[in-house]
Amino acid sequence: MNFFSNKDFEFNSSWNIANVPWKDSEILFIDDIYKSPEKVYQYLDSIKSIRTHKSSKGSLNGIDFMDGQTLIDSRWDQHRNYLLSTIADHYKTEVDLQTVPHTINQFRLINDIPGDDYHWHPHCDGQLNFIIFLNKNHHMKAGTSLYTPGNTKAKSYFMKTDTEHTTPWKTSKQFHEELCILDRFNCGVVFPGQWFHGQTIVDNFFKHTTRFTEVTFL
């Protein structure tokens, strides 16, 4: 039996942060976030379960795929708090470190992807997105993509409609992939949530292993 403690989930005290201008803002790339990434992955992989969420009429969650999330409380980690404050300062936004939600998102395919010309649920969020990739066996492969809607009607529709679990796959006619951010183990990316984005699923790799990401909204 493996035992875990809070120390296993502590952030590093310093990071290499690179900023890349993109459109009307910037994308931040952050390296080596956790002190013990192997322990973090070991813990996530040992759970062997996925808690589904976002139930809705006609949902394919649990049929075509399994998509879930677990809320985590890491307010005790001052290194994490410092990094979040650094990110907020960079984007000139305010953040309440006591209420910022952190979730571990878990995704697994049940059925094959529909084809090469499909993207998984491009969507917008109202806040900054901070995503940490925790997929040890998927390092330097496709992680998260940024998109442009095919037309104004599509943009208006998908900003008002949540179809993530009923019709998650969108075609290249509906959304054009502009940038694919690599899934780098124990590294993170930050970008404005109002940009259309979504996890990049290009093959059936995640039929055989679970995709783990940690997501924080600032």
Phi, psi and omega per residue, in radians:
M1 nan 2.358 3.100
N2 -1.702 2.397 3.096
F3 -1.893 2.548 -3.138
F4 -2.242 2.666 3.075
S5 -2.353 3.013 3.134
N6 -0.992 -0.592 -3.123
K7 -1.021 -0.498 -3.138
D8 -1.216 -0.284 -3.063
F9 -2.054 0.439 -3.117
E10 -1.538 2.455 3.058
F11 -1.277 2.738 2.946
N12 -1.125 2.851 -3.137
S13 -1.599 -0.198 3.090
S14 -2.605 2.705 -3.050
W15 -2.531 2.752 2.970
N16 -1.606 2.009 -3.094
I17 -2.024 2.170 3.092
A18 -2.013 2.386 3.089
N19 -1.980 2.340 -3.101
V20 -2.137 2.081 3.097
P21 -1.059 2.397 3.115
W22 -2.636 2.090 -3.136
K23 0.947 -2.122 -3.055
D24 -1.683 0.228 -3.085
S25 -2.660 -2.549 -3.139
E26 -2.491 2.759 2.999
I27 -1.956 2.293 3.064
L28 -1.770 2.367 3.041
F29 -2.011 2.191 -3.029
I30 -2.146 2.174 -3.098
D31 -1.704 2.675 2.954
D32 0.894 1.113 -3.028
I33 -1.374 -0.897 -3.135
Y34 -1.515 2.551 3.054
K35 -1.212 -0.649 -3.070
S36 -2.208 1.165 -3.066
P37 -1.054 -0.561 3.127
E38 -1.100 -0.683 3.113
K39 -1.190 -0.679 3.106
V40 -1.073 -0.831 3.138
Y41 -1.133 -0.715 3.130
Q42 -1.017 -0.737 3.124
Y43 -1.131 -0.859 -3.116
L44 -1.079 -0.726 -3.116
D45 -1.216 -0.458 -3.101
S46 -1.345 -0.349 -3.088
I47 -1.138 -0.728 3.080
K48 0.990 0.576 3.106
S49 -2.613 2.695 3.141
I50 -2.264 2.206 3.099
R51 -1.633 2.002 -3.108
T52 -1.302 2.718 3.141
H53 -2.598 3.094 3.128
K54 0.991 0.858 3.103
S55 -1.168 2.415 3.113
S56 -2.686 2.816 3.131
K57 -1.070 2.264 -3.132
G58 1.406 0.195 -3.110
S59 -1.134 2.415 3.068
L60 -1.700 0.086 3.123
N61 -1.197 2.100 -3.043
G62 1.672 -0.083 3.131
I63 -2.006 -1.044 3.111
D64 -1.653 -0.395 -3.080
F65 -2.787 2.975 3.031
M66 -2.208 2.108 -3.072
D67 -2.270 2.126 -3.113
G68 -2.608 3.033 3.123
Q69 -2.627 2.670 3.109
T70 -2.230 2.218 3.122
L71 -1.358 2.350 3.115
I72 -2.116 2.612 3.131
D73 -2.013 1.870 -3.099
S74 -2.130 0.500 -3.122
R75 -1.125 -0.327 -3.137
W76 -1.254 -0.338 -3.029
D77 -1.530 1.814 -3.112
Q78 -1.187 -0.478 3.088
H79 -1.168 -0.707 3.069
R80 -1.094 -0.804 -3.123
N81 -1.044 -0.675 3.133
Y82 -1.151 -0.736 3.132
L83 -1.124 -0.746 3.132
L84 -1.106 -0.678 3.093
S85 -1.141 -0.681 3.109
T86 -1.089 -0.746 3.113
I87 -1.114 -0.811 -3.125
A88 -1.069 -0.727 3.123
D89 -1.108 -0.683 -3.122
H90 -1.074 -0.701 -3.116
Y91 -1.618 0.119 3.106
K92 0.949 0.857 3.082
T93 -2.230 2.746 3.135
E94 -1.691 2.582 -3.118
V95 -2.460 2.397 3.044
D96 -1.721 1.816 -3.027
L97 -1.147 -0.298 -3.139
Q98 -1.453 -0.269 -3.083
T99 -2.107 -0.047 -3.139
V100 -1.116 2.163 3.140
P101 -1.431 2.411 3.036
H102 -2.123 2.239 3.105
T103 -2.242 2.549 2.929
I104 -1.671 2.035 3.108
N105 -1.643 2.382 -3.100
Q106 -2.184 2.266 -3.104
F107 -2.383 2.428 3.090
R108 -2.618 2.337 3.068
L109 -1.346 2.491 2.959
I110 -1.824 -0.822 3.079
N111 -1.786 2.857 3.107
D112 -1.126 2.709 3.033
I113 -1.143 2.672 -3.059
P114 -1.259 -0.335 3.136
G115 2.771 -3.140 -3.075
D116 -1.315 -0.346 -3.003
D117 -1.683 0.505 -3.081
Y118 -2.228 2.563 3.113
H119 -2.144 2.536 -3.122
W120 -1.460 1.914 2.928
H121 0.661 1.143 2.966
P122 -1.038 2.340 -3.063
H123 -2.685 3.007 3.087
C124 -2.070 2.651 2.987
D125 -2.155 2.774 -3.054
G126 -1.501 -0.048 -3.056
Q127 -2.319 3.054 3.031
L128 -1.077 2.421 3.088
N129 -1.811 2.210 3.036
F130 -2.092 1.921 -3.060
I131 -1.979 2.237 3.045
I132 -1.922 2.196 -3.141
F133 -1.528 2.222 -3.064
L134 -2.213 0.709 -3.091
N135 -1.921 1.599 -3.033
K136 -0.997 -0.657 -3.059
N137 -1.672 0.222 -3.133
H138 -2.198 0.371 -3.043
H139 -1.056 2.303 3.089
M140 1.188 0.407 3.004
K141 -1.889 3.128 -3.068
A142 -1.027 2.320 -3.090
G143 -2.055 -1.246 -3.118
T144 -2.396 2.425 -3.108
S145 -2.051 2.659 3.032
L146 -1.869 2.467 -2.983
Y147 -2.275 2.799 2.937
T148 -2.076 2.247 3.111
P149 -1.083 2.589 -3.110
G150 -1.130 -0.511 3.116
N151 -2.770 3.008 -3.093
T152 -1.110 -0.645 3.140
K153 -1.107 -0.751 3.130
A154 -1.124 -0.718 3.138
K155 -1.065 -0.810 -3.128
S156 -1.103 -0.736 -3.087
Y157 -1.154 -0.847 -3.032
F158 -1.355 -0.278 3.037
M159 -1.369 -0.322 -3.100
K160 -1.880 -0.156 -3.008
T161 -2.174 2.311 3.077
D162 -1.747 1.828 -3.107
T163 -2.025 0.358 -3.009
E164 -1.013 -0.677 -3.046
H165 -1.888 -0.047 3.097
T166 -1.823 -0.824 3.074
T167 -2.369 1.238 -3.008
P168 -1.248 -0.521 -3.047
W169 -1.491 2.220 3.107
K170 -2.063 2.556 -3.092
T171 -1.490 2.938 3.108
S172 -1.181 -0.359 3.053
K173 -1.233 -0.560 3.119
Q174 -1.410 -0.655 -3.117
F175 -2.453 2.319 3.087
H176 -1.763 2.166 3.120
E177 -1.308 2.109 -3.130
E178 -1.687 -0.653 -3.058
L179 -2.618 2.311 3.055
C180 -1.915 2.079 3.118
I181 -1.579 2.259 -3.055
L182 -1.268 2.556 3.073
D183 -1.449 1.673 -3.117
R184 -1.854 2.104 -3.053
F185 -1.004 2.250 3.123
N186 1.153 0.421 3.069
C187 -2.147 2.752 -3.072
G188 -2.248 2.909 3.095
V189 -2.435 2.497 3.110
V190 -2.219 2.371 3.084
F191 -2.739 2.800 3.116
P192 -1.111 2.290 -3.071
G193 -1.220 -0.268 -3.141
Q194 -1.313 -0.149 3.000
W195 -1.359 2.371 3.064
F196 -1.100 2.300 -3.078
H197 -2.678 2.911 3.100
G198 -3.075 2.783 3.092
Q199 -1.103 2.512 -3.077
T200 -1.731 1.908 3.118
I201 -1.986 1.882 -3.022
V202 -1.920 -0.189 3.132
D203 -2.692 -2.913 -3.076
N204 -1.698 0.391 -3.129
F205 -0.943 -0.717 -3.054
F206 -1.495 0.284 2.866
K207 -1.392 -0.382 -2.993
H208 -1.906 -0.174 3.098
T209 -2.653 2.764 -3.108
T210 -1.568 2.420 3.079
R211 -1.547 2.159 3.140
F212 -2.003 2.254 2.975
T213 -2.396 2.549 3.013
E214 -1.818 2.248 -3.052
V215 -2.134 2.279 3.052
T216 -2.209 2.335 3.086
F217 -1.822 2.212 -3.120
L218 -1.995 nan nan
